[in-house]
Amino acid sequence: MQIINISVPWAKEYFQSQKLFKELQNDYPEIEFKEYDFDYNRKQINYYQVGPMLPIFLFLDNNQEITRLYRPTKEEVLKVLQKFY
């Protein structure tokens, strides 16, 4: 499984999502984590068809997107992990 965090420092929920992302990295070392900046990683942003509603967590399994969460909360992420991981 992969979790991709797409955000920008100027987004209102940026620090909240960064904190959650770091927690997940510590709690689930077997999951692959990636981060992309919406303003600077345009190739990846276009590939995943991400719009300006940020931050967003993408959940992939075998390089296929299984779901995405806009402005994710810990509870929402845990539900996704429980269902798909």
C-alpha positions as CSV (number, residue, x, y, z in Angstrom):
1,M,0.0,0.0,0.0
2,Q,1.0,3.6,-0.7
3,I,-0.2,6.8,0.8
4,I,0.5,10.0,-1.0
5,N,0.2,13.4,0.6
6,I,-0.4,16.3,-1.8
7,S,-0.4,19.7,-0.2
8,V,1.1,23.2,-0.1
9,P,2.4,25.2,2.8
10,W,-0.1,28.0,2.3
11,A,-3.2,25.6,2.7
12,K,-5.2,26.3,5.8
13,E,-5.0,22.6,6.9
14,Y,-1.3,22.1,5.9
15,F,0.2,21.7,9.4
16,Q,-2.6,19.5,10.6
17,S,-2.2,17.1,7.6
18,Q,1.6,17.1,7.9
19,K,1.4,16.1,11.6
20,L,-1.0,13.3,10.7
21,F,1.2,12.1,7.8
22,K,4.2,11.9,10.1
23,E,2.2,10.0,12.6
24,L,1.2,7.5,10.0
25,Q,4.8,7.1,8.8
26,N,5.8,6.2,12.4
27,D,2.8,3.9,13.0
28,Y,2.9,2.1,9.7
29,P,6.6,1.7,8.6
30,E,5.6,-1.1,6.1
31,I,3.5,1.4,4.1
32,E,5.2,3.4,1.4
33,F,4.7,7.2,1.9
34,K,5.2,9.9,-0.7
35,E,4.7,13.7,-0.5
36,Y,4.2,16.1,-3.4
37,D,3.9,19.9,-3.3
38,F,1.0,21.0,-5.4
39,D,2.9,24.0,-6.7
40,Y,6.1,22.3,-7.6
41,N,5.3,18.7,-8.6
42,R,3.0,19.3,-11.5
43,K,3.8,16.1,-13.4
44,Q,2.6,14.0,-10.4
45,I,-0.3,16.3,-9.7
46,N,-1.5,16.0,-13.3
47,Y,-1.0,12.2,-13.3
48,Y,-3.3,11.8,-10.2
49,Q,-5.7,14.5,-11.5
50,V,-5.6,16.5,-8.3
51,G,-7.5,19.8,-8.1
52,P,-6.9,22.7,-5.9
53,M,-8.8,21.3,-2.9
54,L,-5.9,20.5,-0.5
55,P,-4.5,18.8,1.3
56,I,-5.4,15.4,-0.1
57,F,-4.2,11.9,0.8
58,L,-4.3,9.3,-2.0
59,F,-4.4,5.6,-1.1
60,L,-3.0,3.2,-3.6
61,D,-2.7,-0.6,-3.8
62,N,-0.5,-2.1,-6.5
63,N,-0.2,1.4,-8.0
64,Q,-4.0,1.6,-8.4
65,E,-5.9,4.3,-6.5
66,I,-8.4,2.8,-4.1
67,T,-9.6,6.0,-2.5
68,R,-8.7,9.6,-1.7
69,L,-9.4,11.8,1.2
70,Y,-9.7,15.6,1.0
71,R,-8.6,17.4,4.2
72,P,-8.2,14.0,5.9
73,T,-8.8,13.5,9.6
74,K,-7.1,10.7,11.6
75,E,-10.5,8.9,12.0
76,E,-11.1,8.9,8.2
77,V,-7.6,7.6,7.5
78,L,-7.9,4.8,10.1
79,K,-11.2,3.8,8.5
80,V,-9.5,3.5,5.1
81,L,-6.6,1.5,6.6
82,Q,-9.0,-0.8,8.4
83,K,-11.0,-1.4,5.2
84,F,-8.1,-1.8,2.7
85,Y,-5.0,-2.7,4.6
